[in-house]
Amino acid sequence: MTLDAFEHEKSARITAVDWAALAEDEGKRLKALGVDEGAEVSVIHRGVFGTRDPLAIRIGRMTIALRRAHALAIEVEPA
Amino acid sequence: MSRDDPIRHHKVALVGNPNSGKSALFNALTGARQKIANYPGVTVERKAGRLALPNGEARELIDLPGAYSFDAASPDEEVTRKLVHGEFEGEAAPDVLVLVLDAANLEQHLVFAQEVLELGRPTVVALNMVDLAERDGLTLDPEALSEALGVPVIPTVAVRRKGLPELAQAIAEADAHADEEAHSRWHLTLPERRLAAKHMAKGAILSKSTRHTIENGIDRVLLNPWIGPVILFGLLFVIFQAVFAWATPFADALEGGVGAVSALVTDTMPEGFVRDFLTEGVLAGVGSVVVFLPQIVILFFFILVMEASGYMARAAFLMDRLMAGVGLSGKSFIPLLSSFACAIPGIMATRSIPDAKDRLTTILIAPLMTCSARLPVYAVIIAAVIPQTSIGPGIGLQGLVLFVLYVAGIVGAMAAALVLRRTVAKGAASGFIMEMPRYQLPRLKDLAIGLWQRAWVFLRRAGTIIFVVTIALWLMLSFPKAEPGESQMDASVAGMVADGLHPILEPIGFNREMSLALVPAMAAREVAVSALATTYAVDAADEEVAAEGVTDKIAALWSLPTALAFLAWFVFAPQCISTIAVARRETNGWKWPTFMLVYLFALAYVFAGLTYWGAVALGL
């Protein structure tokens, strides 16, 4: 399951990231923020006015905003 | 500062993740006296100040751009990486590093910290914002962290000046060893660093309550998919009100002050070239710059509060979906918002956009936002040709036309972005990845320093350009001198330029007076009003009286299609040399400002023409 489809405010563990689907700088930024295989994250906000874009996720003690396109490249499983 | 100044000898640099409270710590350590410039060749700001050490000596302290990693993903990070590694041309590597860590986010900040410590440079760690960590229920052990990292760790609260003397002392001690050779440490991979960070953070945290951070609660409201945008638009409404309503008395007072000085010069000096130069050239130039200052200061105040409190990232989050529709991201929102006051600070604010193509597109469309210099032009023309009728409860026709002009600018900008992103600024769909900082109460001193710096940068950049242009235009309008019976405007160089322009502008319904007014209005759009006043020989000392006189003349002499075409022209036309000059500076060359001039004038010509012929066809 991708992070985009994962249940709201539930803890997820990242199993794989399709780095090839992301621009180089975006991949670097996500890695630097700790979004990488093995990390635990949870989706805490999704979209505006009923859209699914962008998302805010919780990782460690940080909140990070990213786009649906990024979330679709992140495979997760329940943690 | 001379080369022999002791401050030159050693340099201390603050380095750390974005949102580590680095800037607040920099302000607290250096005070208000800071030198802001650009790093050579890049539009990344270099902030430097003077750090006093306990032994009475002083060092230059620089605030390096925030970085998540030396594996640079943005121009900011690239500058930090090069500088710290001593690879930056024209700037030596810092001798002492102050690594700033957010105490409440250790696990993340310790990852980059290890990269910095691998350099083996003399380093001191500032464990910053320990108060916020306590608020989040964390109790930390600085000694344990110091042992793990192998460098001194000083707990600080920059905004309350806590821990600053201890930090200065530790910097002085590290400085004493700065000339020793660096001992690079063992290099780790990113996963290894992350694992080590986890262990070190665990070891440094004495206790952790499960108390929820206040962010979750606030964000539940401010980022709510339905309530969040409503709050943001409400806030924007208040900001707009403030920018346009609160600024008026200050702008009037500044204008009055410049007018009084001008009158004094007129009274005390003999008539002639020097007096005209001072009043019509120099003072008019100063006046046209300072009149925007109140609006810009008020706008910057709100922007700084939004930034310092942590709300700005939320605003970008809420606007991202909308901006994505035209190929931009939420990060373009703030520059475009600033452009409603003036495109110059707007274009300068694009520096926060990491993606180069995104940034270029934002710079190119910023002049389409209805800036405050357009208002005097709109006001005069609307008052002259649009009847003061009501077309519904509380909706006047004049107000509706003004609203349509604003919307036309926004729609034009969005359409332009859409086209630019598919043509000249083509690139991968811009991403939007950003850390949302924690909420904080902004501190007055940091706001004051930020406000002063931005106002000063505006005055210096815009001021010098507008000033020079106003004087140049005044010379163009004053020479050669008119023969008796001939109007000065007709005889001048500007008049000749207008004669050349008129055949080009005639097909879109512009009369000769309008062509003439467009020439001096290149300095700033609102000059069109006083230029029209001059051409129609409206003899009035006061600007409001002049505007009234112009309104009467336009009402009598212009057809409705002509007046509407003039309004349409000003929605698009890049009639502002300062904006062009700032765009040149921010894009490092003439290519993009030239492109901006051409595409905006082309849009202005086409839309003024469409408006004119459309209105004629409708029999208006």
Interface residues (C-beta under 8 A of the other chain):
Chain A: L22 A23 D25 E26 K28 R29 L30 K31 A32 L33 G34 D36 I44 H45 R46 G47 V48 F49 G50 T51 D53 P54 A56 G60 R61 M62 T63 I64 A65 L66 R67 A69 H70
Chain B: Y68 S69 D71 A72 A73 S74 A104 N105 E107 Q108 V111 F112 D136 L190 P191 R194 T213 E215 N216 D219 L223 P225 W226 G228 P229 A313 A316 F317 L318 D320 R321 L322 A324 G330 P354 D355 A428 A429 G431 F432 I433 M434 E435 M436
